[in-house]
């Protein structure tokens, strides 16, 4: 630690180590870790007397105050005050700065789409509401640094999400994401245009790299959050003895994620859908754990990794995915679930939420992403009606 000391010429300051002692007492700040401006010689021997020493002590106290204030501000960034107290400052933060805040919820859009769909918007909004003290990050491949500032006024969903205090939208720059991971060499050799499932494969790789580097929770953009996940290191069982990779969470630099990245490269086969995704997670989990069937609603645990019951995220299994777009006589309460995966990959006919349809999906939108429901569902129909009237 260095302090500032005046050198021989008036008005000139230099750095020196805090080695000035007067009667065995160091004259650095009482805080012990603040840079202070201490004149030489020691105040005790200053011919101007005790008045100058008192002034120096006041300066030290002031500097202590500013230092402690800075520490409290840093703590506030991590405690959630950052999102509630300083909403405008987020516009000047880089992805690394936000990710380094810790415990991010990460979403990925690996198509070139720039306008988030209502389901994507609902997924991000619901996470922002459930995890109000955590950064919610949507990485978009189609977004560039040049277009980022123009999209707020161009796309309704983009503007809606950007206005949320803890939501951040950044370009997805894969080469940067893969730096310092086993995936970089693979990425430099693969030819995306020749890959059958590139959108999915690149997403599988990106989520591993981001969670490895920064920790947090990854969620697919068709996952609606309904209550906080209490686990830090977890995988989501899609069914007994089979893990999904649509939602998982780990602290930064977890060995399991590193091993997954190495296996991603070693066993790479882009022609098999899911080989780098749920099949990867499953084979890596089976390599370290003796997986057994779920007998009820219990969770399993192995090697300090929680393998969460299918009821936590998949209470409606993928063969029945269409039930989300049905009208139920009595809607389920999902009391055992933390979030709901709507299986958008199965939605080949592009079923959507329609205002007034009373489907299960509409009820979920109303409850967990009300801004998306109002702005993108109700208002969209009103705009379409107005447009048709103007055309007529």
C-alpha positions in Angstrom: 0.0 0.0 0.0 1.4 3.4 -0.9 0.7 6.9 0.4 1.2 10.3 -1.1 4.0 12.5 0.3 5.2 16.0 -0.6 8.7 16.2 -2.0 11.0 19.1 -1.7 9.5 21.5 -4.2 6.3 23.2 -3.1 3.0 21.8 -4.6 4.7 18.6 -5.7 3.5 15.2 -4.5 5.0 11.7 -4.9 4.2 8.1 -3.8 6.0 6.6 -0.9 5.5 3.7 1.4 3.9 4.5 4.8 7.2 4.3 6.7 7.1 7.7 8.5 7.1 7.1 12.2 6.9 9.5 15.1 7.8 8.0 18.5 7.1 4.6 17.1 3.7 5.5 15.8 3.0 5.3 12.1 1.3 8.5 10.8 -0.7 6.8 8.1 -4.5 6.8 8.2 -6.2 5.2 11.2 -8.2 3.1 8.6 -5.0 1.3 7.8 -5.8 0.8 4.1 -6.6 4.2 2.8 -4.2 6.3 0.7 -3.5 9.4 2.6 -1.6 12.6 1.9 1.0 12.9 4.6 3.6 15.7 4.5 7.2 15.2 5.3 8.6 15.6 7.9 6.3 13.9 10.5 3.6 16.2 11.9 5.0 15.8 15.4 8.2 17.6 14.3 6.4 20.1 12.1 7.5 23.5 13.3 4.0 24.9 12.6 2.7 23.0 15.6 -0.4 21.0 16.4 -2.8 22.9 14.2 -1.4 21.4 11.0 -1.5 17.9 12.6 -5.2 18.4 13.4 -5.8 19.4 9.8 -4.1 16.3 8.6 -6.2 14.1 10.9 -9.3 15.8 9.5 -8.1 15.0 6.0 -7.5 11.4 7.0 -11.0 11.1 8.5 -12.5 12.5 5.3 -10.6 10.1 3.2 -11.7 7.3 5.4 -15.3 8.4 4.9 -15.0 8.4 1.2 -13.3 5.0 1.2 -16.1 3.4 3.4 -18.7 5.1 1.2 -17.1 3.4 -1.9 -17.1 0.0 -0.2 -20.8 0.4 0.7 -21.5 1.3 -2.9 -19.8 -1.8 -4.1 -21.8 -3.9 -1.6 -25.0 -2.2 -2.9 -24.2 -3.4 -6.4 -24.2 -7.0 -5.2 -27.2 -6.6 -2.9 -29.7 -5.5 -5.5 -29.7 -1.8 -4.8 -27.9 -1.4 -8.1 -31.1 -2.4 -9.9 -33.6 -0.4 -7.8 -31.5 2.7 -7.1 -29.5 3.3 -10.3 -31.5 2.0 -13.3 -29.7 4.3 -15.8 -26.2 3.2 -15.0 -26.8 -0.2 -16.6 -26.6 1.3 -20.1 -22.8 1.8 -19.6 -21.9 -1.6 -18.3 -20.2 -4.3 -20.4 -21.2 -7.9 -20.4 -18.2 -8.8 -18.3 -19.0 -6.2 -15.7 -22.6 -7.5 -15.4 -21.6 -11.1 -15.3 -19.0 -10.4 -12.7 -21.8 -9.2 -10.4 -22.5 -12.9 -9.9 -25.4 -15.2 -10.0 -26.7 -14.1 -13.4 -29.7 -15.7 -15.1 -28.6 -16.2 -18.7 -30.7 -16.6 -21.8 -29.4 -17.1 -25.4 -30.8 -16.3 -28.8 -28.5 -18.0 -31.4 -30.6 -17.2 -34.4 -30.3 -13.9 -36.3 -33.7 -12.8 -34.9 -33.6 -9.3 -33.5 -37.2 -9.0 -32.3 -37.8 -11.3 -29.2 -40.9 -13.4 -29.6 -43.7 -13.1 -27.0 -42.5 -16.4 -25.5 -38.9 -15.1 -25.2 -40.1 -11.9 -23.7 -42.3 -13.8 -21.2 -39.3 -16.0 -20.2 -37.0 -13.1 -19.6 -39.7 -10.9 -17.9 -40.8 -13.8 -15.6 -37.1 -14.3 -14.5 -36.7 -10.6 -13.9 -39.7 -10.6 -11.6 -38.8 -13.7 -9.7 -35.0 -12.9 -9.4 -35.2 -9.1 -8.7 -31.8 -9.0 -7.0 -30.0 -10.8 -9.9 -28.9 -9.7 -13.3 -31.0 -11.2 -16.1 -29.0 -11.3 -19.4 -30.3 -12.0 -22.9 -27.5 -12.6 -25.4 -28.6 -12.2 -29.0 -26.4 -13.3 -31.9 -28.2 -11.0 -34.3 -27.4 -8.0 -32.2 -24.2 -6.0 -32.8 -22.6 -3.1 -31.0 -23.6 -0.9 -33.9 -27.3 -1.7 -33.7 -27.7 -2.0 -30.0 -28.6 1.7 -29.5 -31.1 1.8 -32.3 -33.3 -1.1 -31.3 -35.1 0.4 -28.3 -37.4 2.4 -30.5 -37.6 -0.2 -33.3 -38.9 -3.3 -31.6 -41.7 -3.5 -29.0 -40.4 -6.5 -27.2 -36.8 -5.3 -27.2 -37.9 -1.9 -25.7 -40.1 -3.7 -23.1 -37.3 -5.9 -21.9 -34.7 -3.1 -22.0 -36.9 -1.0 -19.7 -36.7 -3.5 -16.9 -34.1 -2.5 -14.3 -32.3 -5.8 -13.9 -32.5 -7.0 -17.6 -29.5 -6.6 -19.8 -29.4 -7.3 -23.6 -26.0 -7.9 -25.1 -24.6 -9.1 -28.5 -23.5 -12.8 -28.4 -19.9 -12.8 -29.6 -19.0 -16.5 -29.6 -15.3 -16.2 -30.2 -15.1 -14.0 -27.1 -17.3 -16.4 -25.1 -15.2 -19.4 -26.0 -11.9 -17.8 -25.1 -10.0 -19.7 -22.4 -12.2 -22.8 -22.7 -11.8 -26.2 -24.5 -14.4 -25.0 -27.0 -12.3 -22.3 -28.7 -10.3 -24.8 -30.8 -13.5 -26.5 -31.9 -15.2 -23.2 -32.8 -12.2 -22.2 -34.9 -12.4 -25.4 -36.9 -16.1 -25.9 -37.3 -17.9 -24.6 -40.4 -21.3 -23.3 -39.3 -22.8 -23.4 -42.9 -22.1 -27.1 -43.0 -23.7 -27.9 -39.7 -27.1 -29.4 -39.7 -28.1 -28.2 -36.2 -25.8 -25.1 -35.8 -28.4 -23.0 -34.0 -28.8 -25.6 -31.3 -25.1 -26.7 -31.2 -23.8 -23.2 -30.9 -26.3 -22.5 -28.1 -25.2 -25.7 -26.3 -21.6 -24.6 -26.4 -22.3 -21.0 -25.5 -24.3 -21.8 -22.4 -21.5 -24.1 -21.1 -18.8 -21.5 -21.6 -20.8 -18.7 -20.0 -21.7 -20.8 -16.9 -18.1 -22.1 -16.6 -16.7 -18.6 -16.7 -19.2 -16.7 -14.6 -21.5 -19.1 -12.8 -25.2 -18.6 -12.4 -28.3 -20.2 -14.0 -28.8 -20.9 -17.7 -32.4 -21.0 -19.0 -33.9 -21.7 -22.4 -36.0 -18.9 -23.8 -39.2 -21.0 -23.5 -38.9 -21.4 -19.7 -41.3 -19.4 -17.5 -40.1 -18.8 -14.0 -42.7 -19.1 -11.2 -40.6 -19.2 -8.0 -36.9 -19.0 -7.1 -34.7 -22.1 -7.5 -33.0 -22.7 -4.1 -30.1 -24.8 -5.5 -26.7 -23.5 -6.7 -25.3 -26.6 -8.4 -28.1 -28.4 -10.2 -29.2 -30.2 -13.3 -32.9 -30.7 -14.3 -34.2 -34.2 -14.9 -36.4 -34.3 -17.9 -37.3 -37.9 -16.8 -35.8 -40.6 -14.7 -32.1 -41.0 -15.4 -32.1 -38.4 -18.2 -31.0 -34.8 -17.8 -32.0 -31.8 -19.9 -29.7 -28.9 -20.6 -32.5 -26.4 -21.0 -32.0 -25.2 -17.4 -29.0 -25.7 -15.1 -27.0 -23.8 -12.6 -23.4 -23.9 -11.2 -20.9 -21.6 -9.6 -18.1 -20.3 -11.8 -15.3 -22.8 -12.7 -17.1 -25.9 -11.6 -15.3 -29.0 -12.6 -18.4 -30.7 -14.0 -19.0 -27.9 -16.5 -15.3 -28.0 -17.6 -15.6 -31.8 -18.1 -18.7 -31.2 -20.1 -16.8 -28.8 -22.4 -14.0 -31.3 -22.9 -16.5 -34.1 -23.7 -18.4 -31.7 -26.1 -15.2 -31.5 -28.2 -14.1 -35.1 -27.8 -17.5 -36.6 -28.7 -18.7 -33.9 -31.1 -21.2 -35.0 -33.7 -23.3 -32.1 -34.9 -25.5 -34.3 -37.0 -27.2 -35.9 -34.0 -29.6 -33.5 -32.4 -29.0 -33.2 -28.7 -25.6 -35.0 -28.7 -23.9 -31.9 -27.4 -26.9 -30.9 -25.2 -29.1 -33.2 -23.1 -27.3 -36.3 -24.1 -24.0 -34.7 -23.1 -25.3 -33.7 -19.7 -26.8 -37.2 -19.2 -23.6 -39.2 -20.1 -21.4 -36.9 -18.0 -23.8 -37.2 -15.0 -23.9 -41.0 -15.4 -20.1 -41.1 -15.4 -19.9 -39.8 -11.9 -23.3 -40.8 -10.4 -25.3 -44.0 -10.1 -28.6 -42.7 -11.4 -31.8 -44.3 -10.2 -35.5 -43.8 -11.1 -37.5 -41.1 -9.3 -40.0 -42.9 -7.0 -42.0 -39.8 -6.1 -41.3 -36.1 -6.0 -37.9 -36.3 -4.3 -34.7 -34.8 -5.8 -31.5 -36.8 -6.1 -28.0 -35.6 -5.2 -24.6 -36.8 -6.2 -21.1 -35.3 -6.0 -22.7 -32.1 -4.5 -24.8 -31.8 -7.7 -28.6 -31.8 -7.2 -30.5 -33.7 -9.9 -33.9 -32.1 -9.6 -37.1 -34.0 -10.0 -38.9 -33.7 -13.4 -41.8 -32.0 -11.5 -39.5 -29.0 -10.9 -39.4 -27.9 -14.6 -41.2 -30.5 -16.6 -44.5 -31.3 -14.9 -46.0 -31.5 -18.4 -43.6 -33.8 -20.4 -42.7 -33.2 -24.0 -45.2 -35.7 -25.6 -48.0 -33.6 -24.0 -46.5 -30.2 -24.7 -49.7 -29.1 -26.5 -51.6 -29.1 -23.2 -50.1 -25.6 -22.5 -52.2 -24.3 -25.3 -55.4 -26.1 -24.2 -58.2 -24.8 -22.0 -58.2 -26.7 -18.7 -61.3 -27.4 -16.7 -59.2 -26.9 -13.6 -55.8 -25.4 -14.0 -52.9 -27.1 -12.3 -51.2 -25.2 -9.4 -47.6 -26.3 -10.2 -46.8 -26.1 -6.5 -43.8 -28.5 -7.0 -42.3 -26.5 -9.8 -39.7 -23.7 -9.9 -40.3 -23.0 -13.6 -42.1 -24.4 -16.6 -40.6 -25.5 -19.9 -43.1 -24.9 -22.7 -41.3 -27.2 -25.3 -41.2 -24.6 -28.0 -39.0 -26.9 -30.1 -42.0 -29.2 -30.5 -44.2 -26.3 -31.5 -43.9 -26.8 -35.3 -47.4 -25.3 -35.9 -46.4 -22.1 -34.1 -49.2 -22.2 -31.5 -49.3 -18.9 -29.7 -51.0 -17.2 -26.8 -54.2 -15.4 -27.9 -55.9 -12.9 -25.6 -59.2 -14.2 -24.3 -58.5 -17.8 -25.2 -58.3 -18.9 -21.6 -55.6 -21.4 -22.4 -53.1 -22.5 -19.7 -50.4 -20.6 -21.5 -52.5 -17.4 -21.4 -53.0 -17.8 -17.7 -49.3 -18.2 -17.2 -48.5 -15.1 -19.2 -51.0 -13.1 -17.1 -49.6 -14.3 -13.8 -45.8 -14.3 -14.5 -45.2 -11.9 -17.4 -48.0 -9.4 -17.3 -46.1 -6.7 -19.2 -45.5 -9.1 -22.1 -49.1 -10.1 -22.0 -50.4 -6.6 -22.2 -47.9 -5.1 -24.6 -47.3 -8.0 -27.0 -50.6 -9.9 -26.8 -53.5 -7.5 -26.1 -51.9 -4.4 -27.7 -50.8 -6.4 -30.8 -54.4 -7.5 -31.4 -55.6 -3.9 -31.0 -52.9 -2.7 -33.4 -53.9 -5.3 -35.9 -57.5 -4.4 -35.6 -56.7 -0.7 -36.1 -54.6 -1.5 -39.1 -57.3 -3.5 -40.7 -59.8 -0.7 -40.1 -57.5 1.8 -41.7 -57.0 -0.5 -44.7 -60.7 -0.9 -45.2 
